[in-house]
Amino acid sequence: MAPQHDGPASPLFEALPFEGTVSFKALPGAELSAAMRASVERAPRGPCTGWGIPFQVKKPLLIENDPVSVKVGPVKARWLVFLHTTDVEPLDLNKDGFVSPTPGHGRLGERVADYVIGYADGSELRQAIRRRHQIGMFQRGWGENCFQAVCMR
């Protein structure tokens, strides 16, 4: 797949490459939904640009159940922008076999991770990552957009 660019890269941002945990070739064999496995070929890779922000995707960072640490830097930045997504999750049924309409297919507000940013002075910042706020699923239905994040394409 060719690298994805939705326009020119802004000189105000710089990609922070890091070592992922799995190769793109190995992703179809990972514990992913059938829909995500079928979409691996369309995943961004190589030098990419989304909303003017450059990214360098060498190997994906697959996070399943255990915490994962990624070291970059040292870097001085006012912003950190992440190119990330979540897999689709089956909807929970209530005792009567119906889906609660409140969270919807995008599972609005469900906490999927905490990102912990470590600083040179030893301090840390913990940021909750919630569905349809800071992260969205790799595919979404009509009206299932994020409030604090944007889709790459």
DSSP file (Angstrom, degrees, kcal/mol; ACC not computed):
  #  RESIDUE AA STRUCTURE BP1 BP2  ACC     N-H-->O    O-->H-N    N-H-->O    O-->H-N    TCO  KAPPA ALPHA  PHI   PSI    X-CA   Y-CA   Z-CA
    1    1 A M              0   0    0      0, 0.0     3,-0.1     0, 0.0    41,-0.0   0.000 360.0 360.0 360.0 137.0    0.0    0.0    0.0
    2    2 A A        -     0   0    0      1,-0.1    43,-0.2    44,-0.0    44,-0.0  -0.434 360.0 -90.9 -73.8 149.2    1.3    3.5   -0.9
    3    3 A P        -     0   0    0      0, 0.0     2,-0.5     0, 0.0    45,-0.1  -0.230  44.2-120.9 -56.6 151.2    1.8    6.0    1.9
    4    4 A Q        +     0   0    0     41,-0.3    45,-2.3    -3,-0.1     2,-0.4  -0.842  34.1 170.9-104.2 131.2   -1.2    8.1    2.7
    5    5 A H  B     -a   49   0A   0     -2,-0.5    45,-0.2    43,-0.2    43,-0.0  -0.986  18.8-174.4-137.9 125.0   -1.1   11.9    2.4
    6    6 A D  S    S-     0   0    0     43,-1.5    44,-0.1    -2,-0.4    -1,-0.1   0.304  75.8 -37.9 -99.3   9.3   -4.2   14.1    2.6
    7    7 A G  S    S-     0   0    0     42,-0.1    -1,-0.2    44,-0.0    45,-0.1  -0.935  93.1 -35.1 158.6-174.3   -2.1   17.2    1.8
    8    8 A P        -     0   0    0      0, 0.0     2,-0.3     0, 0.0    -2,-0.1  -0.358  62.2-109.2 -71.9 152.4    1.2   18.8    2.5
    9    9 A A        -     0   0    0      1,-0.1    44,-0.2    -2,-0.1    40,-0.1  -0.641  31.4-121.0 -80.5 134.9    2.9   18.3    5.9
   10   10 A S    >   -     0   0    0     42,-3.5     3,-1.2    -2,-0.3    -1,-0.1  -0.528   7.9-138.0 -72.8 139.4    3.1   21.4    8.1
   11   11 A P  T 3  S+     0   0    0      0, 0.0    -1,-0.1     0, 0.0    42,-0.0   0.550  98.2  74.8 -73.4  -4.9    6.6   22.4    9.1
   12   12 A L  T 3  S+     0   0    0      2,-0.0     2,-0.3     0, 0.0    41,-0.1   0.529  94.4  57.0 -83.8  -6.0    5.2   23.1   12.6
   13   13 A F    <   -     0   0    0     -3,-1.2     2,-0.4    39,-0.2    -4,-0.0  -0.894  63.3-163.5-125.5 155.4    5.1   19.3   13.3
   14   14 A E        -     0   0    0     -2,-0.3     2,-0.1    40,-0.1    39,-0.0  -0.999  24.8-117.8-138.4 134.7    7.7   16.5   13.3
   15   15 A A        -     0   0    0     -2,-0.4    40,-0.1    40,-0.1    -2,-0.0  -0.462  17.9-152.6 -69.8 140.9    7.1   12.8   13.2
   16   16 A L        -     0   0    0     -2,-0.1    -1,-0.1    56,-0.0    40,-0.1  -0.806  16.7-157.7-114.5  87.4    8.4   10.9   16.3
   17   17 A P        +     0   0    0      0, 0.0     2,-0.3     0, 0.0    40,-0.1  -0.307  17.2 171.1 -66.7 149.0    9.2    7.4   15.0
   18   18 A F        -     0   0    0     38,-0.4     2,-0.6    41,-0.1    41,-0.4  -0.935  40.0 -88.2-148.4 168.4    9.4    4.5   17.5
   19   19 A E        -     0   0    0     -2,-0.3    52,-0.1    52,-0.2     2,-0.0  -0.726  42.2-148.8 -86.4 122.0    9.6    0.7   17.3
   20   20 A G        -     0   0    0     -2,-0.6    41,-0.3     2,-0.1     3,-0.1  -0.115  15.8-122.2 -77.5-177.6    6.2   -1.0   17.1
   21   21 A T  S    S+     0   0    0     39,-1.6     2,-0.3     1,-0.2    40,-0.2   0.549  85.3  28.0-106.5 -10.6    5.4   -4.4   18.6
   22   22 A V  S    S-     0   0    0     38,-1.8    -1,-0.2     8,-0.0     2,-0.1  -0.996  74.7-116.1-151.6 148.5    4.2   -6.3   15.5
   23   23 A S     >  -     0   0    0     -2,-0.3     4,-1.0    36,-0.2     3,-0.3  -0.474  29.5-117.1 -81.6 158.8    4.8   -6.3   11.8
   24   24 A F  T  4 S+     0   0    0     34,-0.3     3,-0.4     1,-0.2    -1,-0.1   0.867 117.0  58.0 -61.3 -35.1    2.0   -5.5    9.3
   25   25 A K  T  4 S+     0   0    0      1,-0.2    -1,-0.2     2,-0.2     4,-0.2   0.857 106.9  47.3 -62.5 -35.3    2.4   -9.1    8.0
   26   26 A A  T >4 S+     0   0    0     -3,-0.3     3,-1.3     1,-0.2     4,-0.4   0.660  90.4  84.4 -81.9 -16.3    1.7  -10.5   11.4
   27   27 A L  G >< S+     0   0    0     -4,-1.0     3,-2.0    -3,-0.4    -1,-0.2   0.877  81.3  59.6 -58.1 -41.7   -1.4   -8.4   12.1
   28   28 A P  G 3  S+     0   0    0      0, 0.0    -1,-0.3     0, 0.0     4,-0.2   0.773 107.2  49.0 -60.3 -21.7   -3.9  -10.7   10.3
   29   29 A G  G <  S+     0   0    0     -3,-1.3    -2,-0.2    -4,-0.2    -3,-0.1   0.458  94.0 100.4 -92.6  -1.7   -2.9  -13.5   12.7
   30   30 A A  S <  S-     0   0    0     -3,-2.0     2,-2.1    -4,-0.4     7,-0.1  -0.267  95.4 -86.5 -79.1 169.0   -3.3  -11.3   15.8
   31   31 A E  S    S+     0   0    0     -2,-0.0     2,-0.3     6,-0.0    -1,-0.1  -0.537  81.7 131.7 -78.6  81.0   -6.3  -11.3   18.1
   32   32 A L        -     0   0    0     -2,-2.1     2,-0.0    -4,-0.2     0, 0.0  -0.825  63.6 -89.9-126.1 163.3   -8.3   -8.8   16.1
   33   33 A S     >  -     0   0    0     -2,-0.3     4,-2.5     1,-0.1     5,-0.2  -0.352  39.2-113.3 -67.6 158.2  -11.9   -8.7   14.9
   34   34 A A  H  > S+     0   0    0      1,-0.2     4,-2.1     2,-0.2     5,-0.1   0.874 118.2  55.9 -59.9 -36.7  -12.5  -10.1   11.4
   35   35 A A  H  > S+     0   0    0      2,-0.2     4,-0.7     1,-0.2    -1,-0.2   0.907 109.4  44.3 -64.4 -41.7  -13.3   -6.6   10.2
   36   36 A M  H >> S+     0   0    0      2,-0.2     3,-0.8     1,-0.2     4,-0.6   0.905 110.8  53.7 -71.4 -40.1  -10.0   -5.2   11.4
   37   37 A R  H >< S+     0   0    0     -4,-2.5     3,-0.9     1,-0.3     4,-0.3   0.905 108.2  51.4 -58.9 -39.3   -8.0   -8.1   10.0
   38   38 A A  H 3< S+     0   0    0     -4,-2.1    -1,-0.3     1,-0.2     3,-0.2   0.699 109.9  50.9 -69.7 -18.5   -9.6   -7.5    6.6
   39   39 A S  H X< S+     0   0    0     -3,-0.8     3,-1.7    -4,-0.7     4,-0.3   0.454  77.3  99.4 -98.5  -1.8   -8.6   -3.8    6.8
   40   40 A V  G X< S+     0   0    0     -3,-0.9     3,-1.8    -4,-0.6    -1,-0.2   0.863  77.0  60.1 -55.2 -39.3   -4.9   -4.3    7.6
   41   41 A E  G 3  S+     0   0    0     -4,-0.3    -1,-0.3     1,-0.3    -2,-0.1   0.761 104.9  49.7 -62.3 -24.0   -4.0   -3.7    4.0
   42   42 A R  G <  S+     0   0    0     -3,-1.7    -1,-0.3    -4,-0.1    -2,-0.2   0.384  83.9 120.3 -95.3   3.3   -5.5   -0.2    4.1
   43   43 A A  S <  S-     0   0    0     -3,-1.8     2,-0.0    -4,-0.3    -3,-0.0  -0.400  75.1-100.0 -68.7 143.0   -3.7    0.8    7.3
   44   44 A P        +     0   0    0      0, 0.0     2,-0.3     0, 0.0    -1,-0.1  -0.367  53.0 167.3 -60.8 139.8   -1.5    3.9    7.1
   45   45 A R        +     0   0    0    -43,-0.2   -41,-0.3     2,-0.1    13,-0.2  -0.990  38.0  12.2-153.6 157.3    2.2    3.0    6.8
   46   46 A G  E    S- B   0  57A   0     11,-3.6    11,-2.6    -2,-0.3     2,-0.5  -0.367 118.2  -8.4  73.1-158.0    5.5    4.6    5.9
   47   47 A P  E    S+ B   0  56A   0      0, 0.0     2,-0.3     0, 0.0     9,-0.2  -0.626  82.2 171.4 -73.9 123.6    5.6    8.4    5.8
   48   48 A C  E     - B   0  55A   0      7,-2.7     7,-3.0    -2,-0.5     2,-0.4  -0.894  24.9-151.2-131.1 158.7    2.0    9.6    6.1
   49   49 A T  E     +aB   5  54A   0    -45,-2.3   -43,-1.5    -2,-0.3     2,-0.4  -0.991  13.2 177.8-133.8 126.7    0.3   13.0    6.5
   50   50 A G  E >  S- B   0  53A   0      3,-2.2     3,-1.9    -2,-0.4   103,-0.1  -0.982  76.3 -15.2-130.1 121.0   -3.0   13.5    8.2
   51   51 A W  T 3  S-     0   0    0     -2,-0.4    -1,-0.1   101,-0.3   102,-0.0   0.823 128.8 -55.1  57.8  32.9   -4.5   17.0    8.7
   52   52 A G  T 3  S+     0   0    0      1,-0.2   -42,-3.5   -45,-0.1    -1,-0.3   0.450 112.5 122.3  82.7   0.3   -1.1   18.4    7.8
   53   53 A I  E <   -B   50   0A   0     -3,-1.9    -3,-2.2   -44,-0.2    -1,-0.2  -0.856  58.0-135.5-100.8 122.5    0.6   16.4   10.6
   54   54 A P  E     -B   49   0A   0      0, 0.0     2,-0.3     0, 0.0    -5,-0.2  -0.538  24.1-178.6 -78.4 140.7    3.4   14.1    9.5
   55   55 A F  E     -B   48   0A   0     -7,-3.0    -7,-2.7    -2,-0.2     2,-0.5  -0.947  19.4-150.6-131.2 154.2    3.6   10.6   10.8
   56   56 A Q  E     -B   47   0A   0     -2,-0.3     2,-0.8    -9,-0.2   -38,-0.4  -0.930  15.1-172.5-127.1 105.5    6.2    7.8   10.3
   57   57 A V  E     +B   46   0A   0    -11,-2.6   -11,-3.6    -2,-0.5    -2,-0.0  -0.858  22.4 149.9-105.6 105.4    4.6    4.3   10.6
   58   58 A K  S    S+     0   0    0     -2,-0.8   -34,-0.3     1,-0.4    -1,-0.2   0.884  74.6   0.3 -95.3 -59.9    7.2    1.5   10.4
   59   59 A K  S    S-     0   0    0    -41,-0.4    -1,-0.4   -36,-0.1   -36,-0.2  -0.995  81.6-113.0-129.9 136.8    5.6   -1.2   12.6
   60   60 A P        -     0   0    0      0, 0.0   -38,-1.8     0, 0.0   -39,-1.6  -0.305  19.9-130.2 -65.7 153.5    2.2   -0.9   14.4
   61   61 A L        -     0   0    0    -41,-0.3     2,-0.6   -40,-0.2   -41,-0.1  -0.907  25.5-163.4-104.0 103.2    2.1   -0.8   18.1
   62   62 A L        -     0   0    0     -2,-0.8     2,-0.6     0, 0.0     0, 0.0  -0.803   5.1-170.4 -94.3 118.9   -0.5   -3.5   19.0
   63   63 A I        +     0   0    0     -2,-0.6    -2,-0.0     1,-0.1     5,-0.0  -0.941  17.8 155.6-111.3 121.1   -1.7   -3.1   22.6
   64   64 A E        -     0   0    0     -2,-0.6    -1,-0.1     2,-0.3     0, 0.0   0.723  69.3 -31.9-109.0 -85.8   -3.9   -6.0   23.8
   65   65 A N  S    S+     0   0    0      2,-0.1    -2,-0.1     1,-0.0     0, 0.0   0.713 114.0  67.4-113.3 -28.7   -4.1   -6.6   27.6
   66   66 A D  S    S-     0   0    0      1,-0.1    -2,-0.3     0, 0.0    -1,-0.0  -0.676  87.9 -97.6-100.0 150.0   -0.8   -5.6   29.1
   67   67 A P        -     0   0    0      0, 0.0     2,-0.4     0, 0.0    -1,-0.1  -0.284  36.5-155.9 -60.3 148.3    0.7   -2.1   29.4
   68   68 A V        -     0   0    0     -7,-0.0     2,-0.4     2,-0.0    -5,-0.0  -0.991   1.1-151.6-128.6 136.2    3.2   -1.1   26.7
   69   69 A S        -     0   0    0     -2,-0.4     2,-0.4     2,-0.0     0, 0.0  -0.892   8.0-168.8-109.2 140.4    6.0    1.5   27.0
   70   70 A V        -     0   0    0     -2,-0.4     2,-0.5   -52,-0.0   -50,-0.0  -0.996   8.5-152.7-128.0 128.5    7.3    3.5   24.1
   71   71 A K        +     0   0    0     -2,-0.4     2,-0.3   -52,-0.1   -52,-0.2  -0.893  23.6 159.5-105.5 127.3   10.4    5.6   24.4
   72   72 A V        -     0   0    0     -2,-0.5     3,-0.2   -54,-0.1   -54,-0.1  -0.934  37.3 -32.6-132.8 159.3   10.9    8.6   22.1
   73   73 A G        -     0   0    0      1,-0.3     2,-0.2    -2,-0.3    -2,-0.0  -0.491  42.1-113.1  99.8-165.6   13.0   11.6   22.5
   74   74 A P  S    S+     0   0    0      0, 0.0     2,-0.3     0, 0.0    -1,-0.3   0.368  70.1 162.5 -67.5 147.8   14.2   13.5   24.2
   75   75 A V        -     0   0    0     -3,-0.2     2,-0.6    -2,-0.2    -3,-0.0  -0.997  36.1-147.2-143.1 144.3   11.9   15.9   22.6
   76   76 A K        +     0   0    0     -2,-0.3     2,-0.3    -3,-0.0    -3,-0.0  -0.966  37.7 153.3-112.5 119.3   10.6   19.4   23.5
   77   77 A A        -     0   0    0     -2,-0.6     3,-0.1     1,-0.1    -2,-0.1  -0.996  46.9-151.0-147.9 148.5    7.1   19.9   22.2
   78   78 A R  S    S+     0   0    0     -2,-0.3     2,-0.3     1,-0.2    -1,-0.1   0.712  91.1  30.5 -86.0 -24.3    4.0   21.8   23.0
   79   79 A W        -     0   0    0      2,-0.0     2,-0.4     0, 0.0    -1,-0.2  -0.976  58.6-160.2-135.9 145.7    1.7   19.1   21.5
   80   80 A L        -     0   0    0     -2,-0.3     2,-0.5    -3,-0.1    -3,-0.0  -0.997  16.3-169.0-121.3 124.5    1.8   15.4   21.1
   81   81 A V        -     0   0    0     -2,-0.4     2,-0.4     2,-0.0    -2,-0.0  -0.961   7.4-152.7-117.4 128.4   -0.5   14.1   18.5
   82   82 A F        -     0   0    0     -2,-0.5     2,-0.8     2,-0.0   -27,-0.0  -0.824  12.9-151.1-106.4 137.7   -1.2   10.3   18.2
   83   83 A L        +     0   0    0     -2,-0.4     2,-0.3     2,-0.0    -2,-0.0  -0.903  50.6 135.1 -99.4 100.9   -2.2    8.3   15.1
   84   84 A H        -     0   0    0     -2,-0.8    52,-0.4     2,-0.0     2,-0.3  -0.940  30.2-178.7-147.2 163.3   -4.2    5.6   16.8
   85   85 A T        -     0   0    0     -2,-0.3     2,-0.3    50,-0.1    52,-0.2  -0.953  18.3-129.5-154.0 169.4   -7.4    3.6   16.6
   86   86 A T  B     -c  137   0B   0     50,-1.4    52,-2.2    -2,-0.3    53,-0.2  -0.870  26.0-110.0-121.9 161.4   -9.3    0.8   18.3
   87   87 A D        -     0   0    0     -2,-0.3     2,-0.2    50,-0.2   -55,-0.0  -0.380  43.7 -92.4 -78.0 163.8  -10.8   -2.3   17.1
   88   88 A V        -     0   0    0     -2,-0.1   -55,-0.1    49,-0.1    -1,-0.1  -0.529  41.1-151.3 -73.8 148.6  -14.6   -2.8   16.9
   89   89 A E        -     0   0    0     16,-0.3    18,-0.1    -2,-0.2     3,-0.1  -0.964  19.4-109.3-123.0 138.8  -16.2   -4.3   19.9
   90   90 A P        -     0   0    0      0, 0.0     2,-0.2     0, 0.0     0, 0.0  -0.380  41.1-108.8 -64.6 146.1  -19.3   -6.4   20.0
   91   91 A L        -     0   0    0      1,-0.1     2,-0.3    -2,-0.0    14,-0.1  -0.518  28.8-119.1 -78.0 143.0  -22.2   -4.6   21.7
   92   92 A D        -     0   0    0     -2,-0.2     8,-0.7     8,-0.1     2,-0.4  -0.617  23.3-142.3 -81.2 138.3  -23.4   -5.8   25.1
   93   93 A L  B     -D   99   0C   0     -2,-0.3     6,-0.2     6,-0.2     2,-0.0  -0.790  12.4-129.8 -99.3 144.1  -26.9   -7.1   25.3
   94   94 A N    >   -     0   0    0      4,-3.3     3,-2.2    -2,-0.4    -1,-0.1  -0.182  43.9 -81.5 -80.0-176.5  -29.1   -6.4   28.4
   95   95 A K  T 3  S+     0   0    0      1,-0.3    -1,-0.1     2,-0.1    -2,-0.0   0.711 132.6  51.9 -61.5 -20.5  -31.0   -9.1   30.2
   96   96 A D  T 3  S-     0   0    0      2,-0.1    -1,-0.3     0, 0.0     3,-0.1   0.388 121.6-104.8 -96.6   2.3  -33.8   -8.9   27.6
   97   97 A G  S <  S+     0   0    0     -3,-2.2     2,-0.3     1,-0.3    -2,-0.1   0.614  79.5 126.0  87.6  12.8  -31.4   -9.3   24.7
   98   98 A F        -     0   0    0      1,-0.0    -4,-3.3     0, 0.0     2,-0.4  -0.721  60.7-118.5-105.0 156.1  -31.5   -5.7   23.5
   99   99 A V  B     -D   93   0C   0     -2,-0.3    -6,-0.2    -6,-0.2    -8,-0.0  -0.775  29.8-119.2 -90.1 131.6  -28.6   -3.2   23.0
  100  100 A S     >  -     0   0    0     -8,-0.7     4,-0.7    -2,-0.4    -8,-0.1  -0.559  17.2-148.7 -67.9 128.9  -28.6   -0.2   25.2
  101  101 A P  T  4 S+     0   0    0      0, 0.0    -1,-0.1     0, 0.0     4,-0.1   0.640  78.8  84.9 -75.4 -12.0  -28.8    2.9   22.9
  102  102 A T  T  4 S+     0   0    0      1,-0.2     6,-0.1     2,-0.1    -3,-0.0   0.952  99.2  26.7 -60.6 -58.0  -26.8    5.1   25.2
  103  103 A P  T  4>S-     0   0    0      0, 0.0     5,-2.8     0, 0.0     3,-0.2   0.773  96.8-162.7 -79.5 -21.5  -23.2    4.3   24.2
  104  104 A G  T ><5 -     0   0    0     -4,-0.7     3,-1.6     3,-0.2    -4,-0.1  -0.042  46.8 -50.0  69.0-176.5  -24.1    3.2   20.6
  105  105 A H  T 3 5S+     0   0    0      1,-0.3   -16,-0.3     2,-0.1    -1,-0.2   0.813 138.8  57.7 -63.2 -30.8  -21.9    1.2   18.3
  106  106 A G  T 3 5S-     0   0    0     -3,-0.2    -1,-0.3   -18,-0.1    -2,-0.2   0.485 106.8-128.9 -79.5  -1.7  -19.0    3.5   19.0
  107  107 A R  T X 5 -     0   0    0     -3,-1.6     3,-2.2     1,-0.2    24,-0.3   0.931  29.7-135.1  54.5  53.0  -19.3    2.7   22.7
  108  108 A L  T 3 <S+     0   0    0     -5,-2.8    24,-0.2     1,-0.3    -1,-0.2  -0.049  74.9   0.6 -44.8 124.4  -19.3    6.4   23.7
  109  109 A G  T 3  S+     0   0    0     22,-2.4    -1,-0.3     1,-0.2     2,-0.2   0.376  84.6 148.9  80.8  -3.0  -17.1    7.3   26.6
  110  110 A E    <   -     0   0    0     -3,-2.2    21,-2.9    -4,-0.2     2,-0.4  -0.472  49.2-125.2 -67.2 128.5  -15.8    3.8   27.3
  111  111 A R  E     +E  130   0D   0     19,-0.2    19,-0.2    -2,-0.2     3,-0.1  -0.626  36.6 168.4 -77.0 124.2  -12.2    4.0   28.7
  112  112 A V  E     -     0   0D   0     17,-2.8     2,-0.3    -2,-0.4    18,-0.2   0.621  59.7 -12.7-109.4 -19.8   -9.8    2.0   26.5
  113  113 A A  E     -E  129   0D   0     16,-1.4    16,-3.1     2,-0.0     2,-0.4  -0.987  50.2-126.0-166.7 167.4   -6.5    3.1   27.8
  114  114 A D  E     -E  128   0D   0     -2,-0.3     2,-0.5    14,-0.2    14,-0.2  -0.999  22.4-151.7-122.1 126.8   -4.5    5.6   29.9
  115  115 A Y  E     -E  127   0D   0     12,-2.9    12,-3.1    -2,-0.4     2,-0.6  -0.880  10.6-161.6 -95.9 129.4   -1.6    7.2   28.1
  116  116 A V  E     -E  126   0D   0     -2,-0.5     2,-0.6    10,-0.2    10,-0.2  -0.954   0.8-159.6-115.3 117.2    1.2    8.2   30.6
  117  117 A I  E     -E  125   0D   0      8,-3.0     8,-2.2    -2,-0.6     2,-0.4  -0.859   8.4-153.8 -98.7 122.0    3.6   10.8   29.4
  118  118 A G  E     -E  124   0D   0     -2,-0.6     6,-0.2     6,-0.2     2,-0.2  -0.818   7.8-151.9 -98.4 133.9    6.9   10.7   31.3
  119  119 A Y    >   -     0   0    0      4,-3.0     3,-2.1    -2,-0.4     0, 0.0  -0.636  28.1-108.8-102.7 161.3    9.0   13.9   31.5
  120  120 A A  T 3  S+     0   0    0      1,-0.3    -1,-0.1    -2,-0.2    -2,-0.0   0.785 117.1  59.6 -58.9 -30.1   12.7   14.3   31.9
  121  121 A D  T 3  S-     0   0    0      2,-0.1    -1,-0.3     1,-0.1     3,-0.1   0.420 121.6-105.0 -81.8   4.1   12.3   15.6   35.4
  122  122 A G  S <  S+     0   0    0     -3,-2.1    -2,-0.1     1,-0.3    -1,-0.1   0.288  80.7 127.2  92.8 -10.6   10.6   12.3   36.4
  123  123 A S        -     0   0    0     -5,-0.1    -4,-3.0     1,-0.0     2,-0.3  -0.354  43.3-152.0 -76.3 162.4    7.1   13.7   36.6
  124  124 A E  E     -E  118   0D   0     -6,-0.2     2,-0.4    -3,-0.1    -6,-0.2  -0.953  12.1-150.8-135.4 152.9    4.3   12.1   34.6
  125  125 A L  E     -E  117   0D   0     -8,-2.2    -8,-3.0    -2,-0.3     2,-0.5  -0.996  14.2-157.0-122.4 124.7    1.0   13.1   33.0
  126  126 A R  E     -E  116   0D   0     -2,-0.4     2,-0.5   -10,-0.2   -10,-0.2  -0.898   9.9-173.0-104.4 126.8   -1.8   10.5   32.8
  127  127 A Q  E     -E  115   0D   0    -12,-3.1   -12,-2.9    -2,-0.5     2,-0.2  -0.977  19.8-134.8-122.5 120.9   -4.5   11.0   30.2
  128  128 A A  E     -E  114   0D   0     -2,-0.5     2,-0.6   -14,-0.2   -14,-0.2  -0.528  15.4-149.2 -69.2 137.9   -7.5    8.8   30.0
  129  129 A I  E     -E  113   0D   0    -16,-3.1   -17,-2.8    -2,-0.2   -16,-1.4  -0.951  20.6-176.5-112.9 112.9   -8.3    7.7   26.4
  130  130 A R  E >>> -E  111   0D   0     -2,-0.6     3,-1.9   -19,-0.2     5,-1.4  -0.873  31.4 -98.8-116.7 143.4  -12.0    7.2   25.9
  131  131 A R  B 345S+f  135   0E   0    -21,-2.9   -22,-2.4    -2,-0.4     5,-0.2  -0.285 106.5   8.8 -59.1 138.7  -13.9    6.0   22.8
  132  132 A R  T 345S+     0   0    0      3,-2.7    15,-1.8   -24,-0.2    -1,-0.3   0.552 126.8  64.2  63.5  11.3  -15.4    8.7   20.6
  133  133 A H  T <45S-     0   0    0     -3,-1.9    15,-1.7     2,-0.6    -2,-0.2   0.551 124.2  -2.3-115.2 -77.6  -13.6   11.3   22.6
  134  134 A Q  T  <5S+     0   0    0     -4,-1.3     2,-0.3     1,-0.2    -3,-0.2   0.580 135.9  29.3 -93.6 -11.0   -9.8   10.9   22.2
  135  135 A I  B   < -f  131   0E   0     -5,-1.4    -3,-2.7    14,-0.1    -2,-0.6  -0.998  63.3-161.7-149.0 147.0   -9.9    7.8   20.0
  136  136 A G        -     0   0    0    -52,-0.4   -50,-1.4    -2,-0.3     2,-0.1  -0.857  32.1 -95.6-124.6 163.3  -12.3    6.2   17.5
  137  137 A M  B     -c   86   0B   0     -2,-0.3   -50,-0.2   -52,-0.2   -49,-0.1  -0.406  38.8-111.2 -72.9 155.5  -12.7    2.8   16.0
  138  138 A F  S    S+     0   0    0    -52,-2.2     2,-0.4     1,-0.1    -1,-0.1   0.747 107.8  29.4 -64.0 -22.3  -11.0    2.1   12.7
  139  139 A Q  S    S-     0   0    0    -53,-0.2     2,-0.3     0, 0.0    -2,-0.1  -0.993  77.4-177.0-133.5 145.5  -14.5    2.0   11.1
  140  140 A R        -     0   0    0     -2,-0.4     2,-0.1    -4,-0.1     3,-0.1  -0.967  20.5-122.1-142.3 155.4  -17.5    3.8   12.3
  141  141 A G    >   -     0   0    0     -2,-0.3     3,-2.0     1,-0.2     2,-0.1  -0.327  55.3 -61.4 -87.9 175.5  -21.2    4.2   11.5
  142  142 A W  T 3  S+     0   0    0      1,-0.3    -1,-0.2    -2,-0.1     0, 0.0  -0.351 125.0  10.6 -59.3 130.3  -23.1    7.3   10.6
  143  143 A G  T 3  S+     0   0    0     -3,-0.1    -1,-0.3     1,-0.1    -2,-0.0   0.532  93.0 116.2  79.9   6.9  -22.9    9.8   13.4
  144  144 A E    <   +     0   0    0     -3,-2.0    -2,-0.1   -39,-0.0   -12,-0.1  -0.127  41.0 139.6-100.0  36.7  -20.3    7.9   15.3
  145  145 A N        -     0   0    0      1,-0.1     2,-0.2    -9,-0.1     5,-0.1  -0.280  53.9-104.5 -76.8 164.9  -17.6   10.6   15.1
  146  146 A C        -     0   0    0      3,-0.3   -13,-0.2     1,-0.1    -1,-0.1  -0.516  12.3-148.4 -87.1 157.4  -15.2   11.6   17.9
  147  147 A F  S    S+     0   0    0    -15,-1.8   -14,-0.2    -2,-0.2    -1,-0.1   0.767  97.1  23.5 -92.6 -31.7  -15.5   14.8   19.9
  148  148 A Q  S    S+     0   0    0    -15,-1.7     2,-0.3   -16,-0.1   -15,-0.1   0.158 120.6  52.9-123.5  16.7  -11.8   15.4   20.6
  149  149 A A        -     0   0    0    -17,-0.1     2,-0.3   -14,-0.1    -3,-0.3  -0.952  65.7-140.2-145.4 162.3  -10.2   13.5   17.7
  150  150 A V        -     0   0    0     -2,-0.3     2,-0.2   -16,-0.1   -14,-0.1  -0.916  24.8-108.2-126.1 154.5  -10.4   13.4   13.9
  151  151 A C        -     0   0    0     -2,-0.3   -13,-0.0     1,-0.1    -6,-0.0  -0.561  23.7-132.6 -77.1 142.2  -10.3   10.6   11.4
  152  152 A M              0   0    0     -2,-0.2  -101,-0.3     1,-0.2    -1,-0.1   0.885 360.0 360.0 -65.5 -37.2   -7.1   10.5    9.3
  153  153 A R              0   0    0   -103,-0.1    -1,-0.2  -102,-0.0    -2,-0.0   0.376 360.0 360.0-137.1 360.0   -9.0   10.1    6.1
